[in-house]
Amino acid sequence: MRKYLFVICSIMSFGLAAQSLSVQVQDYYYGVAGEECVAELEVENLTDQDLEVIVTRYSTDAVPSNFMCWALCHFPTANVTTSLVVPANATVENFSGHIELMPEEIDATIKYCFSLVNDTTDKACVDVHYTSSSVYVGLEEEMDNDFFVFPNPAQDRLNINFEGEVLAEFVLYGMLGNRVYDDVLTSSMTLNLSSFESGIYFYTFHVQGKEAAVQKLVITH
């Protein structure tokens, strides 16, 4: 009887400890000193139920003008976001962490915890590394030199010059961190912006598992 009770308790404990969320994070997010650095994270719902999720920020390093976007963008003073529903068995790209003006030669780590509204102990936490260190400049420039996006601000069309020798994915995000457009590039292209609303967007390039620095794009009609 004790043996069966032990097995039952073990199964119950495993169920209680099971994590409902998974968060994908890069090794680091690079930003040029004096410009904005954006960390965009993928959040996966590992369950077969829709989950209402909030994000809590824990700054392990003092950084100025750091804010989060999750459902909507919050003021730098907000350490907890509003909630957002992550659909069952789905991955969303709605979260972004921002340092508005990167100080020179800074390495800062900020912890973000994604937790369920109805059970804050069920959470997934990640440490996000922001840097403007010159150690990373060569890595970023090696990728960034292959791309040139203009004009910015853009009105009706966006020209994407691509000079790389391998396939690259161009990704455009909205203010809430949601992916609004993506395409695999084999050469330069022109993107028609007539279907995009005026506002602030962010874009980046993915090449062989690496991501170029995230840049801001302004669309005006």
Wavefront OBJ file of the C-alpha trace (Angstrom):
o trace
v 0.000 0.000 0.000
v 2.839 2.409 0.870
v 4.443 1.632 -2.475
v 1.292 2.615 -4.342
v 0.908 5.767 -2.269
v 4.502 6.725 -3.101
v 3.878 6.262 -6.809
v 0.673 8.322 -6.693
v 2.372 11.115 -4.742
v 5.278 11.108 -7.168
v 2.935 11.482 -10.147
v 1.062 14.316 -8.422
v 4.321 16.093 -7.570
v 5.498 15.799 -11.167
v 2.229 17.276 -12.392
v 2.477 20.206 -9.991
v 6.094 20.875 -11.003
v 5.415 20.699 -14.729
v 6.194 23.989 -16.453
v 3.562 25.395 -18.796
v 5.779 27.915 -20.620
v 9.059 27.947 -22.471
v 10.991 31.089 -23.445
v 13.637 31.283 -26.170
v 16.412 33.843 -25.686
v 19.587 34.703 -27.594
v 23.043 34.696 -26.025
v 23.133 38.500 -26.176
v 21.416 41.535 -27.728
v 23.734 44.203 -29.084
v 22.943 47.905 -29.280
v 25.095 50.807 -30.419
v 25.884 53.307 -27.647
v 23.366 56.137 -27.735
v 20.790 54.069 -29.631
v 18.009 51.689 -28.606
v 18.677 48.021 -27.917
v 15.731 45.632 -28.314
v 15.500 42.032 -27.103
v 12.696 40.043 -28.722
v 11.742 36.740 -27.104
v 9.637 33.803 -28.251
v 7.182 32.451 -25.658
v 5.756 28.960 -26.125
v 2.640 27.536 -24.473
v 3.466 23.881 -23.767
v -0.089 22.958 -22.793
v -3.311 22.217 -24.675
v -5.113 25.125 -22.982
v -5.034 28.876 -23.578
v -2.965 30.579 -20.870
v -3.200 34.130 -19.524
v 0.381 35.276 -18.955
v 2.052 38.267 -17.301
v 5.716 39.286 -17.295
v 7.679 40.466 -14.261
v 10.997 42.276 -14.621
v 13.872 41.813 -12.201
v 16.820 44.095 -12.970
v 20.082 42.508 -11.912
v 22.018 45.504 -13.285
v 21.133 49.185 -13.135
v 20.200 50.347 -16.639
v 18.429 53.583 -17.647
v 15.138 53.775 -19.550
v 14.445 50.063 -19.642
v 10.861 49.122 -20.526
v 8.828 46.110 -21.664
v 6.238 45.464 -24.348
v 3.768 42.621 -23.793
v 0.233 43.166 -25.106
v 1.215 46.845 -24.967
v 4.330 48.861 -24.183
v 4.736 49.932 -20.555
v 6.460 52.845 -18.863
v 10.009 52.191 -17.554
v 8.646 52.311 -13.988
v 6.421 49.262 -14.584
v 7.918 46.003 -13.337
v 4.825 43.908 -14.122
v 2.993 43.896 -17.448
v -0.658 43.558 -18.283
v -1.752 40.034 -19.197
v -1.782 38.462 -22.650
v -3.401 35.186 -23.691
v -0.992 32.708 -25.276
v -3.003 30.173 -27.312
v -2.709 26.444 -26.608
v 0.339 24.748 -28.119
v 1.373 28.006 -29.765
v 4.449 30.223 -29.848
v 4.074 34.010 -29.758
v 6.620 36.741 -30.406
v 4.822 39.529 -28.589
v 7.457 40.285 -25.961
v 10.257 42.783 -26.334
v 12.550 44.316 -23.729
v 14.017 47.733 -24.513
v 16.902 49.872 -23.334
v 16.084 53.186 -24.976
v 19.574 54.722 -24.955
v 22.465 52.297 -24.550
v 25.324 53.649 -22.428
v 28.855 53.167 -23.759
v 30.582 49.852 -23.108
v 27.816 48.438 -20.959
v 27.013 44.804 -20.218
v 23.685 44.539 -18.435
v 21.565 41.552 -17.472
v 17.837 41.795 -16.831
v 15.723 38.859 -15.684
v 12.204 38.447 -17.053
v 9.768 35.923 -15.599
v 6.709 34.805 -17.571
v 4.032 33.437 -15.248
v 0.394 32.383 -15.306
v -2.113 34.875 -13.932
v -3.964 32.159 -12.014
v -0.761 30.516 -10.722
v 2.294 32.763 -10.482
v 4.417 29.824 -9.287
v 4.057 28.312 -12.763
v 6.628 30.426 -14.572
v 9.594 30.470 -16.911
v 12.415 32.930 -16.186
v 15.255 34.004 -18.471
v 18.271 36.272 -18.102
v 18.579 38.665 -21.038
v 22.035 40.040 -21.750
v 22.180 43.535 -23.301
v 25.531 44.878 -24.463
v 27.150 47.800 -26.255
v 30.625 46.403 -25.653
v 33.105 46.870 -28.498
v 33.944 43.174 -28.155
v 30.720 42.425 -30.031
v 31.040 45.088 -32.724
v 32.876 42.874 -35.189
v 30.259 40.144 -34.880
v 27.420 42.565 -35.554
v 29.118 44.540 -38.336
v 30.056 41.352 -40.153
v 26.331 40.726 -40.633
v 25.058 44.310 -40.832
v 27.403 45.214 -43.695
v 25.552 42.729 -45.920
v 22.278 44.674 -45.631
v 21.081 48.183 -46.312
v 17.460 49.278 -45.769
v 16.152 52.606 -47.062
v 14.446 55.050 -46.937
v 13.754 55.534 -43.254
v 11.208 57.012 -42.629
v 9.491 55.151 -45.478
v 6.205 55.957 -47.158
v 5.031 53.555 -49.851
v 8.041 51.360 -50.525
v 11.005 50.004 -48.587
v 14.177 49.024 -50.434
v 16.140 46.139 -48.940
v 19.627 45.795 -50.410
v 21.121 42.387 -49.751
v 24.700 41.502 -50.707
v 25.238 38.315 -48.707
v 26.257 34.991 -50.199
v 23.784 32.871 -48.199
v 20.033 32.968 -47.597
v 18.813 35.552 -45.101
v 15.426 36.078 -43.484
v 14.140 39.650 -43.229
v 11.722 40.047 -40.300
v 9.560 43.090 -39.553
v 7.928 43.530 -36.128
v 5.185 45.827 -34.851
v 5.410 47.987 -31.717
v 3.999 45.145 -29.611
v 6.730 42.783 -30.757
v 4.435 40.818 -33.070
v 5.861 39.627 -36.370
v 4.011 41.477 -39.159
v 6.130 40.426 -42.153
v 8.950 38.048 -43.014
v 10.589 36.866 -46.205
v 13.662 34.860 -47.199
v 16.053 36.929 -49.310
v 18.265 35.678 -52.096
v 18.859 39.150 -53.540
v 17.767 42.761 -53.070
v 14.025 43.459 -53.010
v 11.422 46.210 -52.665
v 8.647 45.845 -50.107
v 5.274 47.471 -50.813
v 4.165 49.258 -47.625
v 0.637 50.222 -48.714
v -0.940 47.592 -46.442
v 1.029 48.677 -43.354
v -0.347 51.303 -40.981
v 1.745 54.367 -40.211
v 3.816 53.959 -37.066
v 7.011 52.599 -35.543
v 8.282 49.166 -36.503
v 11.437 47.147 -35.897
v 13.336 44.911 -38.288
v 16.202 42.453 -38.238
v 17.861 39.788 -40.382
v 18.448 36.130 -39.509
v 21.423 34.464 -41.177
v 22.547 30.920 -40.379
v 21.161 31.034 -36.853
v 22.511 34.512 -36.071
v 20.471 37.696 -35.766
v 21.659 41.115 -36.901
v 21.126 44.113 -34.637
v 17.469 45.141 -34.379
v 16.778 48.476 -36.069
v 13.859 50.904 -35.871
v 11.753 51.707 -38.942
v 9.219 54.519 -39.216
v 6.402 54.182 -41.773
v 4.464 57.317 -42.749
v 1.687 57.587 -45.341
l 1 2 3 4 5 6 7 8 9 10 11 12 13 14 15 16 17 18 19 20 21 22 23 24 25 26 27 28 29 30 31 32 33 34 35 36 37 38 39 40 41 42 43 44 45 46 47 48 49 50 51 52 53 54 55 56 57 58 59 60 61 62 63 64 65 66 67 68 69 70 71 72 73 74 75 76 77 78 79 80 81 82 83 84 85 86 87 88 89 90 91 92 93 94 95 96 97 98 99 100 101 102 103 104 105 106 107 108 109 110 111 112 113 114 115 116 117 118 119 120 121 122 123 124 125 126 127 128 129 130 131 132 133 134 135 136 137 138 139 140 141 142 143 144 145 146 147 148 149 150 151 152 153 154 155 156 157 158 159 160 161 162 163 164 165 166 167 168 169 170 171 172 173 174 175 176 177 178 179 180 181 182 183 184 185 186 187 188 189 190 191 192 193 194 195 196 197 198 199 200 201 202 203 204 205 206 207 208 209 210 211 212 213 214 215 216 217 218 219 220 221
